[in-house]
Amino acid sequence: MGPRFAAEAFAPTVPEAAKIRVTLYGSLAATGRGHLTDRAVGDPFAPRPVEIVWLPEQLLPRHPNGMRFEALDGAGQVIASRVAYSVGGGALLDEEGRPDGGPDVYPYATLAEVLQHCEDEGLLMWELVTRHEGEAIWPYLAEIWATMKHAIAAGLETEGRLPGTLNVPRKASAYHVRVQNMAGYFRLKALQFAYALAVSEENAAGGRVVTAPTCGACGVLPAVLLFLQHQAKLSDEKVLHAIATAGLIGNMVKRNASISGAEVGCQGEVGTACAMAAGAAAQLLGGSVRQIEYAAEMGLEHHLGLTCDPIGGYVQIPCIERNAVAAVRAVDCATYALLSDGRHIVSFDDVVKTMWETGRDLKSTYRETAEGGLAKIYSLGLKGQGSFPGMGS
């Protein structure tokens, strides 16, 4: 989404260009084909020709997901250029590292400040969102919820295989059918799996999904919300309130760390998604603001160190299964928090700081380059027909 938005912003500024050259750097180049980045940056310039240059070994200074747009005249000379960085969830930074978007409407630097403000004034988190965003936030969140439900419905209906060389079968539809013959604990878990798989498979197939907080982690929050709505017979209004709280939690991660797998690994994507969903679940189940914070803290804490190692650069393996498992974990975290009074030792803000430091310490091969972890081992297995270094043949 970020590269697409950057291309859409640049295209109207160069109507006289005969050709466009887009250079992708670092992780954006390493996994760009699997993420359909070439289509994302090329389509907004149609019908003009677009040349894509892939430079996975080179980095621009501010983020691993850098890109340079150049407009060329008929003689091949550069007449305009722009640098942008895709930092997760569709957000962009400009060449100077400034956010390419509107001003930050929240005055809070930490979730602890949010909690203190809520308690001082007797507010719920979603009420705080209304205070700073205005009433216009609710139609927008209603559209988000409608899109989430549509993604689940489409994913549960569609069969076949996902695009790409991995030939991954879509599982959500079959899993949902099998759920109908299950009962009790196993039925409840399986429903969450099916919902999360549905959205993640829609993303992997190029369908329309909501970044929650990123496309690669888009299945967690929708699955939890729909599951709890059905189980607790909750209104859409309550779900929208939960989405607002989830968004506030995600914003705190983005503000103080990162939601970019290229920058901090999958802990920043699926880990943040789990925190958002856990907090939303705790609220939907009647939790206090302290219990919501505790649930979110656990959701992120227990994903610390999670690497981003997509096989072949596709957002498929292990990404899709991670969404399903994280959805179940989010509900478990909310349940655990609701058994307590919300008091605990390690704060959400502490975990966010830890996640940021852990992510920066990760080798680049474990941060969405598809050069380490599962991506590397799977590739070695293919080349060695099942043999790996240090293992017998």
VMD Tcl script that draws the C-alpha trace (Angstrom):
set ca {
  {0.00 0.00 0.00}
  {2.79 2.44 0.85}
  {4.50 2.11 -2.54}
  {1.13 2.46 -4.26}
  {0.33 5.65 -2.34}
  {3.78 7.04 -3.16}
  {3.29 6.31 -6.85}
  {-0.17 7.87 -6.84}
  {1.24 11.01 -5.24}
  {4.07 11.35 -7.77}
  {2.11 10.55 -10.94}
  {0.03 13.78 -11.13}
  {3.14 15.93 -10.71}
  {4.81 14.69 -13.91}
  {2.16 14.70 -16.68}
  {4.85 15.54 -19.28}
  {6.99 12.45 -18.52}
  {7.50 10.02 -21.38}
  {8.69 7.22 -19.09}
  {8.93 6.45 -15.38}
  {11.79 4.71 -13.61}
  {11.18 3.31 -10.12}
  {14.14 2.04 -8.11}
  {13.35 -0.21 -5.16}
  {15.96 -0.62 -2.41}
  {16.65 -3.04 0.44}
  {13.78 -5.14 1.72}
  {11.38 -3.47 -0.68}
  {13.42 -4.91 -3.55}
  {14.18 -8.24 -1.88}
  {10.52 -9.16 -1.37}
  {8.89 -6.79 -3.84}
  {7.83 -9.38 -6.40}
  {6.17 -11.52 -3.74}
  {4.45 -8.43 -2.33}
  {3.29 -7.33 -5.82}
  {5.22 -4.09 -5.34}
  {6.03 -3.83 -9.06}
  {2.31 -3.70 -9.83}
  {1.68 -1.26 -7.00}
  {4.24 1.28 -8.24}
  {3.59 0.74 -11.94}
  {-0.17 0.85 -12.35}
  {-0.67 4.52 -11.33}
  {1.48 5.65 -14.28}
  {-0.35 3.70 -17.00}
  {-0.30 3.87 -19.98}
  {3.23 5.30 -19.76}
  {6.01 2.69 -19.62}
  {7.52 2.01 -16.21}
  {10.99 0.57 -15.65}
  {11.51 -1.18 -12.31}
  {15.06 -1.35 -10.95}
  {15.64 -3.85 -8.13}
  {18.50 -3.10 -5.72}
  {18.11 -5.40 -2.70}
  {21.76 -4.97 -1.69}
  {21.52 -1.18 -1.46}
  {19.80 0.88 1.22}
  {18.60 4.45 1.36}
  {19.51 6.12 4.67}
  {16.22 6.33 6.58}
  {14.50 2.94 6.26}
  {15.01 -0.49 4.63}
  {11.91 0.07 2.48}
  {13.14 2.91 0.30}
  {12.10 3.82 -3.25}
  {13.06 6.46 -5.79}
  {10.70 7.68 -8.50}
  {12.18 9.34 -11.59}
  {10.32 10.93 -14.49}
  {12.17 10.78 -17.82}
  {11.66 12.80 -20.96}
  {11.74 11.43 -24.50}
  {15.53 11.57 -24.54}
  {15.80 9.57 -21.32}
  {16.83 12.52 -19.17}
  {15.55 12.81 -15.59}
  {13.19 15.77 -15.32}
  {11.83 15.12 -11.81}
  {12.45 12.72 -8.95}
  {11.18 11.89 -5.49}
  {12.33 9.57 -2.69}
  {9.87 7.92 -0.32}
  {9.97 5.29 2.40}
  {7.24 2.73 3.12}
  {7.19 2.32 6.91}
  {4.23 -0.02 7.38}
  {0.45 0.02 7.13}
  {0.49 2.29 4.08}
  {2.35 5.09 5.90}
  {5.15 6.98 4.18}
  {8.12 9.13 5.07}
  {9.58 11.69 2.68}
  {13.25 12.04 1.79}
  {13.92 14.02 4.96}
  {12.23 11.43 7.17}
  {9.08 13.47 7.77}
  {5.70 11.71 7.88}
  {3.91 12.10 4.56}
  {0.47 12.61 6.05}
  {-1.62 14.72 8.37}
  {-0.60 16.00 11.81}
  {-0.67 13.77 14.88}
  {-3.92 14.54 16.69}
  {-2.99 12.74 19.90}
  {-0.90 14.52 22.56}
  {0.05 11.28 24.33}
  {3.59 9.92 24.09}
  {2.82 6.60 25.83}
  {-0.08 4.32 26.61}
  {0.55 5.06 30.29}
  {-0.43 8.67 29.59}
  {-3.58 7.45 27.85}
  {-4.52 5.30 30.84}
  {-3.88 8.11 33.29}
  {-6.01 10.52 31.28}
  {-8.83 7.98 31.02}
  {-8.80 7.32 34.75}
  {-8.53 10.98 35.69}
  {-11.59 11.89 33.62}
  {-13.51 8.62 33.84}
  {-13.26 7.97 30.11}
  {-13.08 4.78 28.10}
  {-10.37 4.57 25.47}
  {-12.80 4.86 22.58}
  {-14.27 8.00 24.14}
  {-10.78 9.48 24.13}
  {-10.55 8.67 20.43}
  {-13.78 10.57 19.80}
  {-12.49 13.56 21.72}
  {-9.40 13.87 19.53}
  {-10.66 12.55 16.18}
  {-14.17 14.00 16.24}
  {-17.44 12.34 15.27}
  {-16.23 11.89 11.69}
  {-14.15 8.94 12.89}
  {-17.21 6.71 13.26}
  {-18.36 6.55 9.60}
  {-14.74 5.88 8.70}
  {-14.47 3.02 11.21}
  {-17.82 1.68 10.00}
  {-16.32 1.43 6.51}
  {-13.31 -0.38 7.96}
  {-15.54 -2.88 9.76}
  {-17.61 -3.48 6.62}
  {-14.40 -4.12 4.67}
  {-13.13 -6.52 7.32}
  {-16.36 -8.52 7.23}
  {-16.34 -8.58 3.44}
  {-12.77 -9.90 3.43}
  {-13.75 -12.72 5.79}
  {-16.81 -13.60 3.72}
  {-14.84 -13.58 0.48}
  {-12.04 -15.65 1.97}
  {-14.43 -18.26 3.35}
  {-16.11 -18.59 -0.03}
  {-13.06 -18.78 -2.30}
  {-11.19 -22.00 -3.00}
  {-8.15 -22.84 -5.11}
  {-4.53 -21.84 -4.77}
  {-2.77 -18.59 -4.04}
  {-0.76 -16.90 -6.78}
  {2.99 -17.41 -6.85}
  {5.53 -20.18 -7.18}
  {4.82 -21.76 -3.77}
  {1.47 -23.13 -4.99}
  {-0.09 -22.68 -1.54}
  {-3.69 -23.97 -1.26}
  {-6.34 -21.72 0.25}
  {-7.57 -23.34 3.47}
  {-10.13 -20.99 5.01}
  {-13.12 -22.34 3.09}
  {-12.40 -26.00 3.87}
  {-11.57 -25.22 7.50}
  {-14.83 -23.35 7.93}
  {-16.79 -26.32 6.55}
  {-15.05 -28.66 8.96}
  {-15.83 -26.33 11.85}
  {-19.53 -27.12 11.42}
  {-18.88 -30.69 12.62}
  {-16.96 -29.60 15.71}
  {-18.14 -28.59 19.15}
  {-16.97 -26.94 22.33}
  {-13.40 -25.74 22.76}
  {-12.20 -27.03 19.39}
  {-15.04 -25.37 17.48}
  {-14.29 -22.00 19.08}
  {-10.60 -22.15 18.24}
  {-11.25 -23.41 14.72}
  {-13.65 -20.56 13.97}
  {-10.95 -18.04 14.82}
  {-8.49 -19.91 12.63}
  {-10.89 -19.91 9.69}
  {-11.69 -16.19 9.96}
  {-8.03 -15.18 10.21}
  {-7.04 -17.45 7.33}
  {-9.81 -15.99 5.20}
  {-8.53 -12.42 5.48}
  {-4.86 -13.36 5.16}
  {-5.56 -15.41 2.05}
  {-7.49 -12.52 0.53}
  {-4.42 -10.35 1.12}
  {-2.07 -12.92 -0.39}
  {-4.33 -13.13 -3.45}
  {-4.35 -9.36 -3.95}
  {-7.85 -8.83 -2.56}
  {-9.09 -5.82 -0.60}
  {-8.16 -5.92 3.08}
  {-7.65 -3.52 5.97}
  {-4.15 -2.85 7.26}
  {-4.45 -3.85 10.91}
  {-1.79 -2.62 11.37}
  {-0.22 -3.96 8.14}
  {-1.35 -6.06 5.21}
  {0.83 -8.95 6.35}
  {-0.91 -8.95 9.76}
  {-4.38 -8.11 8.47}
  {-6.12 -11.32 9.58}
  {-5.76 -11.06 13.35}
  {-8.04 -8.17 14.35}
  {-10.93 -8.94 11.95}
  {-11.01 -12.57 13.09}
  {-11.15 -11.64 16.77}
  {-13.81 -8.98 16.26}
  {-16.17 -11.15 14.22}
  {-15.66 -14.15 16.50}
  {-16.53 -12.16 19.62}
  {-19.42 -10.37 17.95}
  {-21.02 -13.71 17.12}
  {-20.20 -15.35 20.45}
  {-21.29 -12.47 22.69}
  {-24.02 -11.14 20.35}
  {-22.44 -7.69 20.25}
  {-23.70 -4.74 18.22}
  {-21.71 -3.18 15.40}
  {-21.47 -0.05 17.54}
  {-19.56 -1.91 20.25}
  {-17.27 -3.41 17.60}
  {-16.52 0.07 16.23}
  {-15.60 1.18 19.74}
  {-13.22 -1.78 19.96}
  {-11.64 -0.88 16.60}
  {-11.02 2.64 17.90}
  {-9.26 1.24 20.97}
  {-7.24 -1.17 18.82}
  {-6.18 1.72 16.61}
  {-5.03 3.73 19.61}
  {-2.91 0.79 20.76}
  {-1.41 0.35 17.29}
  {-0.63 4.05 17.06}
  {1.37 3.86 20.27}
  {3.50 1.07 18.82}
  {4.00 2.99 15.60}
  {4.90 6.16 17.48}
  {7.45 4.59 19.84}
  {8.76 1.66 17.79}
  {7.71 0.34 14.38}
  {5.10 -1.79 12.66}
  {7.39 -2.51 9.71}
  {8.64 -6.06 9.31}
  {11.55 -4.67 7.30}
  {12.60 -2.61 10.29}
  {11.87 -4.78 13.36}
  {10.76 -8.19 12.07}
  {7.35 -9.81 12.35}
  {7.09 -8.90 16.04}
  {6.22 -5.42 14.78}
  {3.52 -6.73 12.45}
  {1.81 -9.81 13.86}
  {2.94 -8.89 17.39}
  {1.31 -5.48 17.15}
  {-1.78 -6.98 15.53}
  {-2.09 -9.41 18.44}
  {-1.73 -6.55 20.94}
  {-4.41 -4.53 19.15}
  {-6.78 -7.49 18.97}
  {-6.15 -8.48 22.60}
  {-6.93 -4.98 23.80}
  {-10.04 -4.82 21.64}
  {-11.16 -8.22 22.93}
  {-10.69 -7.20 26.55}
  {-12.84 -4.13 25.97}
  {-15.57 -6.12 24.20}
  {-15.64 -8.54 27.14}
  {-16.13 -5.75 29.67}
  {-12.56 -5.11 30.77}
  {-11.32 -1.96 32.47}
  {-8.73 0.28 30.82}
  {-6.07 -1.38 32.98}
  {-7.16 -4.84 31.85}
  {-7.16 -3.65 28.24}
  {-3.58 -2.44 28.65}
  {-2.58 -5.74 30.26}
  {-4.09 -7.77 27.44}
  {-2.31 -5.64 24.84}
  {0.97 -5.94 26.74}
  {0.78 -9.73 26.71}
  {-0.17 -9.81 23.05}
  {3.01 -7.98 22.11}
  {5.31 -9.41 24.80}
  {4.83 -12.98 23.71}
  {5.76 -12.18 20.13}
  {9.08 -10.53 21.06}
  {11.88 -11.68 18.79}
  {9.58 -12.96 16.04}
  {11.46 -12.77 12.77}
  {10.14 -11.79 9.36}
  {11.23 -14.58 7.02}
  {8.69 -14.95 4.19}
  {9.54 -17.89 1.97}
  {10.17 -16.71 -1.56}
  {9.26 -13.18 -0.52}
  {5.55 -14.02 -0.57}
  {3.21 -13.00 2.24}
  {2.12 -16.63 2.56}
  {4.47 -18.88 4.55}
  {4.73 -18.44 7.51}
  {2.67 -15.25 7.48}
  {-0.83 -16.70 6.98}
  {-0.59 -19.30 9.75}
  {0.90 -16.70 12.08}
  {-2.23 -14.60 11.69}
  {-4.44 -17.54 12.63}
  {-2.39 -18.46 15.70}
  {-2.13 -14.82 16.82}
  {-5.91 -14.39 16.64}
  {-6.40 -17.22 19.11}
  {-3.59 -15.89 21.28}
  {-5.21 -12.45 21.37}
  {-8.44 -13.86 22.83}
  {-6.39 -15.91 25.29}
  {-4.51 -12.78 26.40}
  {-7.79 -10.93 26.93}
  {-9.17 -13.82 28.97}
  {-6.03 -13.94 31.10}
  {-6.14 -10.18 31.71}
  {-9.82 -10.30 32.68}
  {-9.02 -12.82 35.41}
  {-6.79 -10.19 37.00}
  {-7.45 -6.72 38.35}
  {-5.29 -5.28 35.58}
  {-2.22 -4.72 37.73}
  {1.02 -6.27 36.49}
  {4.76 -5.61 36.56}
  {5.87 -5.03 32.95}
  {4.00 -2.23 31.21}
  {2.87 -2.12 27.59}
  {5.22 0.81 27.01}
  {8.15 -1.22 28.36}
  {7.37 -4.01 25.93}
  {7.15 -1.56 23.02}
  {10.62 -0.25 23.88}
  {11.89 -3.82 24.16}
  {10.39 -4.72 20.81}
  {12.09 -1.74 19.18}
  {15.51 -2.63 20.63}
  {15.06 -6.30 19.78}
  {14.10 -5.43 16.22}
  {17.09 -3.18 15.73}
  {19.35 -5.96 17.06}
  {18.00 -8.50 14.58}
  {20.27 -9.23 11.64}
  {18.89 -7.82 8.41}
  {18.38 -11.37 7.13}
  {15.60 -11.76 9.70}
  {13.85 -8.53 8.76}
  {11.76 -9.15 5.64}
  {14.62 -9.75 3.26}
  {13.65 -13.43 2.67}
  {17.33 -14.27 3.20}
  {17.19 -15.87 6.67}
  {15.11 -18.11 8.88}
  {12.49 -20.25 7.19}
  {13.07 -18.58 3.83}
  {16.75 -19.57 3.86}
  {16.26 -23.11 5.16}
  {13.45 -23.81 2.71}
  {15.58 -22.55 -0.15}
  {18.52 -24.71 0.93}
  {16.23 -27.71 1.14}
  {15.09 -27.21 -2.43}
  {18.64 -26.87 -3.67}
  {19.86 -29.86 -1.68}
  {16.74 -31.97 -2.25}
  {16.12 -32.26 1.49}
  {19.71 -32.03 2.78}
  {20.85 -29.12 4.94}
  {24.27 -28.07 6.22}
  {25.15 -30.07 9.32}
  {22.62 -32.81 8.55}
  {23.11 -36.22 7.04}
  {21.74 -36.80 3.56}
}
mol new
graphics top color blue
foreach p $ca { graphics top sphere $p radius 0.5 }
foreach p [lrange $ca 0 end-1] q [lrange $ca 1 end] { graphics top cylinder $p $q radius 0.2 }
display resetview
